[in-house]
Amino acid sequence: MPATEIVTTIVGTYAGKEVHAPTGSRGPTFPNVRDWVANKSRAGITVQDVSSSVTVTGTSQWAAYVEKVGGDTLLTIFEVTP
């Protein structure tokens, strides 16, 4: 299933999950989100799936991953389309 990286803004929390709203900006599209994870793994970057702790409004399927970049944590969200 194709996965498109989307830019989101945190709009609050609900039931212990961060609620994100898409801003309209889109990034690259991958044939499958596993391709993005594999590319990160090959580059020696560890990513962690945090999809269960994130909700994205207006999207029925999403995947969310965090990675360490320097001293910061980067959250990357994908919209998954059937």
C-alpha positions in Angstrom: 0.0 0.0 0.0 1.5 3.4 -1.0 2.6 5.7 1.8 2.9 9.4 1.4 4.9 11.5 4.0 2.6 14.3 5.3 3.3 17.4 7.4 1.1 17.7 10.4 0.5 20.0 13.3 -0.3 18.9 16.8 -3.8 20.0 17.7 -4.1 18.4 21.1 -4.4 15.1 22.9 -7.3 12.7 23.2 -7.4 9.4 25.2 -3.7 9.6 25.8 -2.8 10.0 22.1 -1.4 13.0 20.3 -3.9 14.3 17.8 -2.3 15.7 14.5 -4.0 17.5 11.7 -2.4 17.5 8.2 -1.3 20.9 7.0 -1.7 20.1 3.3 2.1 19.8 2.6 3.1 16.4 1.2 6.5 14.8 1.0 7.7 11.8 -1.0 5.6 8.8 -1.7 6.9 5.2 -1.2 5.4 2.0 -2.6 5.2 0.8 1.0 6.1 2.4 4.4 8.4 -0.6 4.9 10.6 0.7 2.0 11.2 3.9 4.0 12.0 1.9 7.2 14.4 -0.3 5.2 16.2 2.8 3.8 16.6 4.2 7.3 17.9 0.8 8.5 20.4 0.6 5.7 21.7 4.1 6.6 22.2 2.9 10.2 19.3 5.0 11.6 17.0 3.3 14.1 13.3 4.2 13.9 10.5 3.2 16.2 6.8 2.7 15.2 4.6 4.9 17.4 1.4 4.7 15.3 -0.6 3.5 18.2 0.1 6.7 20.2 -0.8 9.1 17.4 -4.1 9.9 15.8 -4.3 11.8 12.5 -7.6 13.7 11.7 -9.0 13.3 8.2 -6.9 10.2 7.5 -8.3 6.7 7.9 -4.8 4.9 7.8 -1.5 6.3 8.9 1.9 5.2 10.2 4.1 7.2 12.5 7.7 6.7 13.3 10.2 8.5 15.6 14.0 8.7 15.2 16.8 10.4 17.1 18.4 13.3 15.1 21.2 14.8 17.1 19.7 15.6 20.5 16.2 15.9 19.1 13.4 13.4 18.3 11.9 13.6 14.8 8.3 12.3 14.2 7.6 11.3 10.6 3.9 10.5 9.7 2.7 8.8 6.6 -0.7 8.6 5.1 -1.3 5.1 3.9 -3.7 4.7 0.9 -5.2 1.4 -0.3 
